[in-house]
């Protein structure tokens, strides 16, 4: 089928001071592409860009009142694998993020023919490998992209008996589910596992939950919001970060947030909690002793706990495609006037550095606090960008304490999101860190050279030096004779792109695409060295508004290759030879070594 791109042009130019247009709609079993077409007709300030054929199989059943165009699209997307990206103030890009050759389409109903909402549909191959997951919408419908024609679908819901079907990935029609004979208490957390390691984890997770829910934090006892925020979709009553660097290179990190739900649309948005699947997270990023706790406080004071243990139990690391790294926890009982209390706790058996704190900006916030604690043997550095919170530093005989606090703040008015990055470094003999760490203690806004005191950065530099030091191999490049240096580089770039089969995604579903992007980058640098084409390694940052010399984390560096004539190559971005990615045009960059800054 010919792919038709639907682009709705901006009809009139309105002043940026005008309020965002709002819409009210009631859709039932309406194709997503037609929903977007309808919403595009309701706005004169924004363009909605999407590929019609990619979205026509997804259906929408939703009702909402007085939402902005962007929020209306988010509500309609729901749990579908569809993303919404804002490109400036006037362009909304909607696209399917799982473009697969097949789709399993169907509808779930109960014995009375009523739709079943929020059921989980998991697709497996005939060899029991996981293919994809999906969730039924308000009309019981689901659309799940997959890579195989023949699949095994497991359909489950807490109130219905699980159904397993061997079928083809196509429209399989209506599937009735039988009600399960269960009873739910007002507060219940249940888990069963035959494995000893899992039972040990559940015991540990229960202890962490009891510890966190029992903490004496007055801001988490508030159950009401100021009248001035009555029209906000939701309000963050309290946001609390606590990170403590302990002896023996251990650290623990707690992040807890309490939301007051002001309307049904906010309840829908917050009922889907994203998390990184445990098997996709390497040991140095995510230790197995991680616990997430979620509870709902009802208006009558009753509490409902959400069982998250199966999602955070220890698992073996395996590589999966990057697009599948995120999953969701569904909260089925969140309603208007409820309070959502959620935390995530990590216990690391090594010091995690850096650790970034961001003040949330989606909803008004009544209380924000971030606290970092370390012993005297651990040096804390911190770097701030657009920081608006009040900061206090306390130093005594045994420890350092760094605290940020913010009260009653409408974060939606922020142009740039405030953030603080902490760097903790051991200062015992034999441990890495700044030379002055023994005497400095807490370092405010350290120079960028100290921020780059990081193993990832130094190992990258060492690898680059090794590539450029390699002697040219005995290989003839007769096809490059007679070409200019730029033409030779372009020819090598195009050849290696084909060799790596790099088009922004992986060659196979068993390794993440970044592996091939990195391979492409290294191959190109080596080829330039072999052919005697002089070049420099250069870097910029991917951190939004930040220039490269203000970055918070070396993980935000984007490396690229620059010829002496200024031509730039971005193999890791999959950009054609000599072209600059749109999002990086005009950004400040530097050559390796933080010298000779320039704009790309």
NORUR-V129282 format. One record per residue. N is the residue number from 1. PHI is phi as a letter, one per 20 degrees, with the letter a starting at -180 (999 if undefined). Layout:
{{N,PHI} {N,PHI}}
This chain:
{{1,999} {2,f} {3,e} {4,d} {5,e} {6,e} {7,c} {8,d} {9,f} {10,f} {11,e} {12,c} {13,e} {14,d} {15,f} {16,f} {17,e} {18,f} {19,f} {20,f} {21,f} {22,c} {23,c} {24,c} {25,b} {26,c} {27,d} {28,c} {29,l} {30,d} {31,g} {32,g} {33,f} {34,f} {35,f} {36,f} {37,f} {38,f} {39,f} {40,f} {41,f} {42,e} {43,c} {44,d} {45,d} {46,c} {47,d} {48,d} {49,d} {50,b} {51,e} {52,g} {53,f} {54,f} {55,d} {56,f} {57,e} {58,e} {59,d} {60,c} {61,c} {62,b} {63,c} {64,b} {65,c} {66,l} {67,d} {68,f} {69,g} {70,f} {71,f} {72,f} {73,f} {74,f} {75,f} {76,f} {77,f} {78,l} {79,e} {80,f} {81,f} {82,c} {83,d} {84,c} {85,c} {86,e} {87,d} {88,m} {89,e} {90,c} {91,c} {92,d} {93,d} {94,d} {95,b} {96,f} {97,e} {98,c} {99,e} {100,d} {101,f} {102,c} {103,b} {104,e} {105,c} {106,a} {107,b} {108,d} {109,c} {110,e} {111,f} {112,e} {113,n} {114,e} {115,f} {116,d} {117,e} {118,m} {119,f} {120,e} {121,d} {122,d} {123,d} {124,c} {125,f} {126,f} {127,d} {128,m} {129,e} {130,f} {131,d} {132,a} {133,c} {134,b} {135,c} {136,f} {137,e} {138,f} {139,d} {140,m} {141,e} {142,b} {143,c} {144,c} {145,f} {146,b} {147,e} {148,c} {149,f} {150,d} {151,c} {152,d} {153,d} {154,d} {155,d} {156,c} {157,b} {158,g} {159,d} {160,c} {161,f} {162,f} {163,c} {164,c} {165,c} {166,e} {167,b} {168,e} {169,f} {170,b} {171,f} {172,d} {173,m} {174,e} {175,c} {176,e} {177,d} {178,e} {179,f} {180,e} {181,e} {182,c} {183,c} {184,d} {185,e} {186,f} {187,c} {188,b} {189,c} {190,c} {191,b} {192,c} {193,b} {194,f} {195,e} {196,f} {197,f} {198,f} {199,f} {200,f} {201,f} {202,f} {203,f} {204,f} {205,f} {206,f} {207,f} {208,f} {209,g} {210,f} {211,f} {212,f} {213,f} {214,e} {215,f} {216,e} {217,d} {218,g} {219,f} {220,e} {221,e} {222,f} {223,c} {224,c} {225,c} {226,f} {227,g} {228,f} {229,d} {230,f} {231,e} {232,f} {233,g} {234,b} {235,c} {236,e} {237,f} {238,b} {239,c} {240,c} {241,d} {242,c} {243,c} {244,c} {245,e} {246,d} {247,f} {248,l} {249,l} {250,d} {251,b} {252,c} {253,c} {254,c} {255,c} {256,c} {257,c} {258,c} {259,d} {260,d} {261,e} {262,e} {263,b} {264,f} {265,f} {266,f} {267,f} {268,f} {269,f} {270,e} {271,e} {272,d} {273,d} {274,f} {275,b} {276,e} {277,f} {278,g} {279,f} {280,e} {281,d} {282,f} {283,g} {284,f} {285,e} {286,b} {287,f} {288,f} {289,e} {290,c} {291,c} {292,d} {293,c} {294,c} {295,b} {296,d} {297,d} {298,f} {299,g} {300,e} {301,n} {302,f} {303,c} {304,d} {305,e} {306,d} {307,f} {308,d} {309,g} {310,f} {311,e} {312,d} {313,f} {314,f} {315,c} {316,e} {317,f} {318,c} {319,e} {320,c} {321,g} {322,g} {323,f} {324,d} {325,f} {326,d} {327,c} {328,c} {329,d} {330,e} {331,d} {332,e} {333,d} {334,e} {335,c} {336,g} {337,m} {338,e} {339,d} {340,d} {341,d} {342,c} {343,b} {344,c} {345,c} {346,c} {347,c} {348,d} {349,e} {350,b} {351,f} {352,e} {353,b} {354,e} {355,c} {356,d} {357,d} {358,c} {359,f} {360,f} {361,c} {362,f} {363,c} {364,g} {365,c} {366,e} {367,b} {368,c} {369,b} {370,c} {371,c} {372,d} {373,c} {374,b} {375,f} {376,f} {377,e} {378,d} {379,e} {380,d} {381,d} {382,b} {383,c} {384,d} {385,c} {386,l} {387,f} {388,d} {389,f} {390,f} {391,d} {392,c} {393,c} {394,c} {395,c} {396,c} {397,f} {398,d} {399,b} {400,d} {401,c} {402,d} {403,c} {404,d} {405,c} {406,b} {407,c} {408,l} {409,c} {410,e} {411,f} {412,f} {413,e} {414,f} {415,e} {416,c} {417,f} {418,f} {419,b} {420,c} {421,d} {422,d} {423,c} {424,d} {425,c} {426,f} {427,d} {428,f} {429,g} {430,n} {431,e} {432,f} {433,q} {434,g} {435,f} {436,e} {437,f} {438,f} {439,d} {440,e} {441,m} {442,f} {443,d} {444,e} {445,l} {446,f} {447,g} {448,f} {449,f} {450,f} {451,f} {452,e} {453,f} {454,b} {455,f} {456,f} {457,f} {458,f} {459,f} {460,f} {461,f} {462,f} {463,f} {464,f} {465,f} {466,f} {467,f} {468,f} {469,e} {470,f} {471,f} {472,g} {473,f} {474,f} {475,c} {476,e} {477,c} {478,f} {479,f} {480,e} {481,f} {482,n} {483,e} {484,f} {485,g} {486,f} {487,f} {488,f} {489,f} {490,f} {491,f} {492,f} {493,f} {494,f} {495,f} {496,f} {497,f} {498,f} {499,g} {500,e} {501,l} {502,e} {503,c} {504,n} {505,b} {506,f} {507,f} {508,c} {509,f} {510,e} {511,c} {512,f} {513,f} {514,f} {515,f} {516,f} {517,f} {518,f} {519,f} {520,f} {521,g} {522,f} {523,f} {524,f} {525,f} {526,f} {527,f} {528,f} {529,f} {530,g} {531,e} {532,m} {533,e} {534,f} {535,b} {536,c} {537,e} {538,c} {539,b} {540,c} {541,c} {542,d} {543,e} {544,l} {545,e} {546,f} {547,f} {548,f} {549,e} {550,c} {551,f} {552,e} {553,b} {554,f} {555,f} {556,e} {557,f} {558,d} {559,e} {560,b} {561,d} {562,c} {563,f} {564,f} {565,e} {566,n} {567,f} {568,d} {569,c} {570,c} {571,f} {572,f} {573,e} {574,m} {575,e} {576,g} {577,g} {578,m} {579,d} {580,d} {581,g} {582,g} {583,f} {584,d} {585,f} {586,n} {587,f} {588,f} {589,c} {590,b} {591,f} {592,g} {593,n} {594,m} {595,c} {596,l} {597,f} {598,b} {599,d} {600,d}}
